Amino acid sequence: MAAAGTEPGDDVLLPRLRLGEEAAFRVLVRRYHVRLVAIARSAHLPPDAAEEAVQEAWIAVMRNIAGFEARSSLGTWLTGIVLNIARKASVSARRTATFAELMPRPDEHAGSGFDADAFLADGHWREAPWHWSEIDLERGLAGRQVWHAVEAAIAALPPDESAVIRLRDVEGFGPRETQELLDLSEARQRALLDRARLKIRRVFEALSRDAART
């Protein structure tokens, strides 16, 4: 039994969910919904479409929870369902995009998407990739402002980078779980994380410069 004032853990919820207990499902939605919408956004869905994808996922969860065998964590299972639905929605949206929308923007670089200035002539990093979660949220900036900026920056990343940094750095999934969910090798994950963290770092540094000027 959960302590007073706390909600039961996923392992306690699971048998209740399998029995179709509505109260348990409400707890699950309250615990995961916002996080799952953010994960759906990593497939480059706009907010409304991401919300719809997660709503569709909850319906799938209700229909299939009795058959969930707990080979992975409940959170990983939910994430996989949302990612599958979000990817299908994203593909459908791209198919209906106009030719002009598909044309690359002038500031988009072909290939890896790296800024050449980030590397030395021998191909090594000029400055090693930095983990954005290590930032000091109190250093001249309100933590909420930083987090909103980071969330917006993650949403603006290319889909693979956004999905990897969301799962690895925000949700705390390990490389094996992430590989199962995204079908990306650990080496590919590391490359994508390096790119994503570099871009998030630049966002934070820009905020820091703006704060220093005020």
MOHUFEN-V820128 format. One record per residue. N is the residue number from 1. BURIAL is b if it has 24 or more other C-alpha atoms within 12 Angstrom, else e. Layout:
# MOHUFEN-V820128
N:BURIAL, N:BURIAL
This chain:
# MOHUFEN-V820128
1:e, 2:e, 3:e, 4:e, 5:e, 6:e, 7:e, 8:e, 9:e, 10:b, 11:e, 12:e, 13:b, 14:b, 15:e, 16:e, 17:b, 18:b, 19:e, 20:e, 21:e, 22:e, 23:e, 24:b, 25:b, 26:e, 27:e, 28:b, 29:b, 30:e, 31:e, 32:b, 33:b, 34:e, 35:b, 36:b, 37:b, 38:b, 39:b, 40:b, 41:b, 42:b, 43:b, 44:b, 45:b, 46:e, 47:e, 48:e, 49:b, 50:b, 51:b, 52:b, 53:b, 54:b, 55:b, 56:b, 57:b, 58:b, 59:e, 60:e, 61:b, 62:b, 63:e, 64:e, 65:b, 66:e, 67:e, 68:e, 69:e, 70:e, 71:e, 72:e, 73:e, 74:b, 75:b, 76:b, 77:b, 78:b, 79:b, 80:b, 81:b, 82:b, 83:b, 84:b, 85:b, 86:b, 87:b, 88:e, 89:b, 90:b, 91:e, 92:e, 93:e, 94:e, 95:e, 96:e, 97:e, 98:e, 99:e, 100:e, 101:e, 102:e, 103:e, 104:e, 105:e, 106:e, 107:e, 108:e, 109:e, 110:e, 111:e, 112:e, 113:e, 114:e, 115:e, 116:e, 117:e, 118:e, 119:e, 120:e, 121:e, 122:e, 123:e, 124:e, 125:e, 126:e, 127:e, 128:e, 129:b, 130:e, 131:b, 132:b, 133:b, 134:e, 135:b, 136:e, 137:e, 138:e, 139:e, 140:e, 141:b, 142:e, 143:e, 144:e, 145:e, 146:b, 147:b, 148:e, 149:b, 150:b, 151:b, 152:b, 153:b, 154:b, 155:b, 156:b, 157:b, 158:b, 159:b, 160:b, 161:b, 162:b, 163:b, 164:b, 165:b, 166:b, 167:b, 168:b, 169:b, 170:b, 171:b, 172:e, 173:b, 174:e, 175:b, 176:e, 177:b, 178:b, 179:b, 180:e, 181:b, 182:b, 183:e, 184:e, 185:e, 186:e, 187:e, 188:e, 189:b, 190:b, 191:e, 192:b, 193:b, 194:b, 195:b, 196:b, 197:b, 198:b, 199:b, 200:b, 201:b, 202:b, 203:b, 204:b, 205:b, 206:e, 207:b, 208:b, 209:e, 210:e, 211:e, 212:e, 213:e, 214:e
